[in-house]
Amino acid sequence: MPEIRAQIELFPHIVGTTADGLLLGEYRAVLGLGQTSFSARFEAPIGKGHQPGDTVRVGVQFLVPTAAIPKFPVGTRFTVWEEGRDIGVGEVIECLAHA
Protein backbone atom coordinates (compact mmCIF):
# COMPACT_ATOMS: atom_id res chain seq x y z
CA MET A 1 0.00 0.00 0.00
CA PRO A 2 1.46 3.41 -0.93
CA GLU A 3 2.56 5.87 1.76
CA ILE A 4 2.54 8.97 -0.49
CA ARG A 5 1.19 10.08 -3.86
CA ALA A 6 3.56 11.99 -6.06
CA GLN A 7 3.67 13.67 -9.43
CA ILE A 8 6.79 12.63 -11.32
CA GLU A 9 8.16 14.34 -14.42
CA LEU A 10 10.45 12.08 -16.44
CA PHE A 11 13.34 13.83 -18.13
CA PRO A 12 13.35 13.72 -21.95
CA HIS A 13 15.80 11.45 -23.82
CA ILE A 14 18.20 14.32 -24.41
CA VAL A 15 19.02 14.45 -20.70
CA GLY A 16 20.15 10.82 -20.84
CA THR A 17 17.24 8.91 -19.34
CA THR A 18 16.36 5.31 -19.91
CA ALA A 19 14.98 4.71 -23.40
CA ASP A 20 12.17 2.52 -22.09
CA GLY A 21 10.42 4.97 -19.77
CA LEU A 22 8.13 3.49 -17.12
CA LEU A 23 6.56 0.26 -18.21
CA LEU A 24 3.29 -1.11 -16.84
CA GLY A 25 3.54 -2.77 -13.48
CA GLU A 26 5.84 -2.31 -10.52
CA TYR A 27 8.77 0.06 -10.91
CA ARG A 28 11.69 0.43 -8.47
CA ALA A 29 13.80 3.54 -8.10
CA VAL A 30 15.65 5.64 -5.56
CA LEU A 31 14.16 8.96 -4.46
CA GLY A 32 16.74 11.59 -3.54
CA LEU A 33 16.51 14.50 -1.12
CA GLY A 34 19.82 16.35 -1.32
CA GLN A 35 22.50 13.88 -0.21
CA THR A 36 19.98 11.42 1.27
CA SER A 37 18.27 8.69 -0.74
CA PHE A 38 15.36 6.31 -0.13
CA SER A 39 14.53 3.10 -1.99
CA ALA A 40 10.95 3.06 -3.23
CA ARG A 41 8.58 1.31 -5.58
CA PHE A 42 5.50 2.40 -7.44
CA GLU A 43 3.27 1.23 -10.24
CA ALA A 44 2.82 2.89 -13.60
CA PRO A 45 -0.90 3.74 -13.94
CA ILE A 46 -3.03 1.26 -15.84
CA GLY A 47 -3.53 1.97 -19.52
CA LYS A 48 -0.02 2.52 -20.88
CA GLY A 49 3.59 2.86 -19.96
CA HIS A 50 5.07 6.33 -19.73
CA GLN A 51 7.86 7.65 -21.88
CA PRO A 52 10.67 10.10 -21.14
CA GLY A 53 9.22 13.61 -21.08
CA ASP A 54 5.87 12.45 -19.61
CA THR A 55 4.44 13.51 -16.24
CA VAL A 56 2.70 10.81 -14.21
CA ARG A 57 0.96 10.59 -10.81
CA VAL A 58 1.83 7.50 -8.78
CA GLY A 59 1.43 5.99 -5.34
CA VAL A 60 4.85 5.46 -3.75
CA GLN A 61 5.74 2.75 -1.27
CA PHE A 62 9.05 3.06 0.59
CA LEU A 63 11.17 0.02 1.40
CA VAL A 64 11.90 1.54 4.86
CA PRO A 65 8.82 3.67 5.53
CA THR A 66 9.68 4.67 9.11
CA ALA A 67 12.82 6.42 7.87
CA ALA A 68 11.30 7.93 4.72
CA ILE A 69 7.77 9.10 5.57
CA PRO A 70 8.83 11.96 7.90
CA LYS A 71 11.08 13.33 5.12
CA PHE A 72 8.31 13.45 2.48
CA PRO A 73 5.54 15.86 3.57
CA VAL A 74 3.23 17.39 0.95
CA GLY A 75 5.17 19.79 -1.29
CA THR A 76 8.53 18.03 -0.94
CA ARG A 77 10.47 17.96 -4.21
CA PHE A 78 12.81 15.06 -4.92
CA THR A 79 14.82 13.43 -7.68
CA VAL A 80 14.13 9.99 -9.16
CA TRP A 81 17.32 7.99 -9.66
CA GLU A 82 17.86 4.82 -11.66
CA GLU A 83 21.02 2.95 -12.68
CA GLY A 84 23.43 5.71 -11.68
CA ARG A 85 21.61 8.77 -13.00
CA ASP A 86 18.64 11.04 -12.36
CA ILE A 87 15.73 10.17 -14.65
CA GLY A 88 13.19 12.67 -13.33
CA VAL A 89 11.95 14.93 -10.58
CA GLY A 90 8.90 14.59 -8.39
CA GLU A 91 6.76 16.36 -5.84
CA VAL A 92 4.67 14.89 -3.02
CA ILE A 93 1.00 15.74 -3.60
CA GLU A 94 -0.58 13.67 -0.81
CA CYS A 95 0.52 11.83 2.35
CA LEU A 96 -1.33 8.56 2.92
CA ALA A 97 0.56 7.26 5.98
CA HIS A 98 2.23 8.70 9.04
CA ALA A 99 5.41 7.42 10.66
Backbone bond lengths (Angstrom), bond angles and torsions (degrees), N, CA, C in turn:
res aa  C-N    CA-C-N  psi(-1)  N-CA   C-N-CA  omega(-1)  CA-C   N-CA-C  phi
1 M - - - 1.446 - - 1.530 109.05 -
2 P 1.316 118.41 133.47 1.474 120.63 -177.13 1.527 112.67 -69.14
3 E 1.338 115.03 147.75 1.457 121.39 176.56 1.527 112.31 -96.47
4 I 1.343 116.95 -27.04 1.463 121.57 177.12 1.527 109.24 -139.01
5 R 1.325 115.44 161.34 1.468 121.41 167.92 1.520 105.68 -113.54
6 A 1.310 114.98 139.82 1.457 119.77 -177.24 1.518 110.52 -138.77
7 Q 1.316 114.69 153.73 1.455 121.57 171.30 1.519 106.15 -104.01
8 I 1.324 116.14 124.33 1.463 121.53 -176.38 1.523 109.32 -118.68
9 E 1.320 115.14 129.32 1.466 121.77 175.94 1.527 107.61 -105.71
10 L 1.328 115.94 116.17 1.461 120.97 178.56 1.521 109.24 -80.38
11 F 1.319 116.28 134.71 1.460 119.41 177.45 1.523 109.99 -66.23
12 P 1.347 117.75 148.89 1.468 120.10 176.16 1.527 110.90 -69.51
13 H 1.333 115.99 165.67 1.472 121.90 -179.47 1.520 112.42 -51.53
14 I 1.318 117.44 -37.62 1.461 119.62 -173.32 1.526 113.34 -63.42
15 V 1.345 117.19 -17.91 1.455 119.93 177.79 1.523 110.28 -84.72
16 G 1.332 117.60 -11.29 1.455 120.67 176.98 1.513 114.11 100.56
17 T 1.321 118.08 29.79 1.452 120.30 -179.85 1.521 110.67 -82.36
18 T 1.312 114.05 171.91 1.449 120.39 177.45 1.531 110.19 -60.21
19 A 1.294 117.15 140.54 1.465 120.86 -177.88 1.520 111.75 -71.66
20 D 1.338 118.03 -21.71 1.450 120.70 -173.82 1.522 114.23 -84.66
21 G 1.296 119.18 -19.22 1.462 120.69 -174.80 1.512 110.13 67.45
22 L 1.329 117.67 -158.38 1.453 122.33 177.85 1.517 108.30 -95.54
23 L 1.308 115.84 120.46 1.448 119.90 178.63 1.523 109.25 -86.55
24 L 1.324 117.12 167.63 1.465 120.39 176.32 1.514 109.72 -61.52
25 G 1.309 115.78 148.83 1.450 120.75 176.93 1.515 112.60 98.58
26 E 1.320 115.73 -167.92 1.459 121.34 -176.04 1.527 111.48 -69.52
27 Y 1.325 114.59 140.38 1.458 121.72 -179.15 1.520 107.58 -131.77
28 R 1.319 117.91 133.83 1.462 122.30 179.79 1.517 109.65 -113.38
29 A 1.329 114.69 138.10 1.466 120.39 -179.97 1.526 108.17 -155.12
30 V 1.307 115.21 176.58 1.458 122.32 175.67 1.525 107.17 -114.29
31 L 1.336 116.34 130.48 1.458 121.42 177.92 1.519 107.73 -100.88
32 G 1.329 116.34 127.44 1.457 120.98 -176.18 1.510 113.39 -108.41
33 L 1.335 114.54 137.15 1.466 123.01 172.78 1.519 105.92 -125.10
34 G 1.314 117.26 97.80 1.469 120.02 -175.95 1.523 109.94 61.62
35 Q 1.328 116.55 -122.88 1.463 121.28 -179.57 1.526 113.04 -91.70
36 T 1.318 118.00 2.95 1.462 122.47 -178.44 1.523 109.16 -106.07
37 S 1.331 116.26 141.67 1.462 119.66 -179.97 1.532 110.46 -132.42
38 F 1.339 114.89 153.45 1.457 122.46 -177.03 1.525 108.87 -135.88
39 S 1.328 116.66 127.89 1.464 121.01 176.12 1.517 109.06 -73.96
40 A 1.325 115.72 137.11 1.463 120.56 -176.95 1.524 109.92 -147.37
41 R 1.314 114.23 166.11 1.470 120.23 173.17 1.519 108.22 -140.73
42 F 1.310 114.44 152.24 1.457 121.06 176.94 1.506 108.36 -154.62
43 E 1.322 116.26 168.42 1.455 120.82 179.51 1.509 110.09 -113.41
44 A 1.325 115.44 136.99 1.462 120.02 173.06 1.528 107.03 -67.15
45 P 1.331 118.61 135.32 1.470 120.57 -178.67 1.523 112.11 -56.26
46 I 1.308 114.77 148.94 1.462 121.48 -179.32 1.528 109.89 -63.69
47 G 1.295 116.40 141.49 1.458 121.63 175.86 1.516 112.00 127.01
48 K 1.341 116.76 -45.61 1.466 119.11 178.82 1.518 108.65 -168.02
49 G 1.303 115.10 161.58 1.452 119.52 171.22 1.520 108.11 -76.83
50 H 1.289 116.97 172.80 1.462 120.92 -179.08 1.516 109.39 -122.07
51 Q 1.304 115.19 137.68 1.454 122.18 -173.92 1.524 111.06 -99.71
52 P 1.333 117.03 160.41 1.463 119.88 173.73 1.528 110.11 -51.55
53 G 1.341 115.50 136.21 1.451 121.75 -177.29 1.526 112.85 98.70
54 D 1.348 117.68 -17.76 1.460 121.89 179.25 1.527 111.19 -78.04
55 T 1.337 115.52 158.71 1.460 122.96 170.31 1.516 106.92 -116.95
56 V 1.334 116.64 133.46 1.464 121.51 -175.24 1.529 109.48 -137.60
57 R 1.338 116.29 146.01 1.461 122.14 173.69 1.517 108.14 -101.60
58 V 1.329 116.32 131.78 1.457 121.16 -176.70 1.524 110.93 -139.95
59 G 1.323 115.65 154.78 1.454 122.14 167.37 1.519 107.48 -87.05
60 V 1.322 116.85 134.75 1.463 121.81 -176.69 1.520 109.54 -114.79
61 Q 1.325 115.37 132.30 1.459 122.05 175.06 1.518 107.82 -116.46
62 F 1.324 117.07 126.08 1.457 122.18 -179.51 1.523 110.26 -87.84
63 L 1.335 116.76 145.60 1.449 120.06 177.30 1.531 111.22 -72.14
64 V 1.345 117.90 -28.90 1.469 122.60 174.70 1.535 107.11 -127.51
65 P 1.329 116.95 79.64 1.460 120.10 -172.89 1.522 114.76 -61.71
66 T 1.322 119.14 -35.12 1.465 119.49 -177.97 1.519 112.38 -63.24
67 A 1.314 117.50 -29.63 1.467 121.27 177.40 1.520 111.82 -82.86
68 A 1.332 117.32 -33.92 1.462 120.99 -172.13 1.525 114.80 -88.25
69 I 1.315 118.06 -43.25 1.466 121.11 -171.67 1.531 113.20 -52.97
70 P 1.344 119.96 -44.93 1.466 118.92 179.86 1.531 113.77 -62.47
71 K 1.309 117.91 -21.49 1.465 122.56 -177.97 1.529 113.18 -87.85
72 F 1.343 117.74 -6.78 1.461 121.62 -173.09 1.534 112.56 -123.74
73 P 1.354 118.37 58.96 1.463 119.15 173.73 1.533 110.20 -71.86
74 V 1.329 115.93 166.60 1.467 121.24 177.74 1.532 109.22 -53.64
75 G 1.321 115.77 135.34 1.460 122.27 179.25 1.511 114.43 95.32
76 T 1.335 117.92 -11.55 1.464 121.01 179.52 1.513 110.18 -66.39
77 R 1.330 116.07 131.23 1.469 121.86 176.12 1.516 108.42 -101.93
78 F 1.324 116.63 142.13 1.457 121.80 -176.12 1.523 110.01 -147.19
79 T 1.320 116.08 165.69 1.455 121.18 174.46 1.529 108.94 -100.53
80 V 1.327 115.71 155.60 1.459 122.34 175.15 1.525 106.01 -113.08
81 W 1.313 115.47 122.83 1.466 122.29 -172.04 1.518 109.62 -117.64
82 E 1.318 115.80 138.06 1.460 121.49 178.19 1.524 109.25 -148.09
83 E 1.313 116.60 132.69 1.470 122.36 174.15 1.526 113.08 48.35
84 G 1.328 116.93 46.06 1.458 120.79 172.69 1.516 116.91 86.15
85 R 1.333 117.81 9.17 1.471 118.30 179.97 1.530 110.47 -152.73
86 D 1.327 115.20 155.16 1.462 120.45 174.60 1.524 108.80 -73.16
87 I 1.346 115.88 132.43 1.470 119.57 178.29 1.519 111.79 -114.08
88 G 1.349 117.06 -4.78 1.450 119.68 179.62 1.513 111.57 -179.97
89 V 1.321 114.09 179.42 1.456 121.94 176.03 1.521 107.94 -129.84
90 G 1.332 115.78 153.21 1.448 119.23 -178.98 1.508 111.62 -140.67
91 E 1.331 114.38 168.83 1.462 121.68 176.16 1.518 107.96 -142.37
92 V 1.334 116.11 135.46 1.459 121.82 176.79 1.527 108.63 -71.41
93 I 1.343 116.05 126.46 1.465 120.10 179.33 1.526 112.34 -111.14
94 E 1.348 117.01 -13.59 1.463 120.05 178.53 1.521 109.63 -161.23
95 C 1.330 116.61 138.59 1.467 121.89 174.09 1.523 107.16 -102.17
96 L 1.340 115.48 128.41 1.463 120.95 -177.19 1.524 112.27 -108.08
97 A 1.332 117.68 -14.23 1.457 122.34 -177.97 1.508 109.31 -140.07
98 H 1.297 116.03 157.63 1.474 121.11 178.79 1.519 108.04 -125.54
99 A 1.333 115.62 138.53 1.468 120.28 179.97 1.509 110.48 -76.74
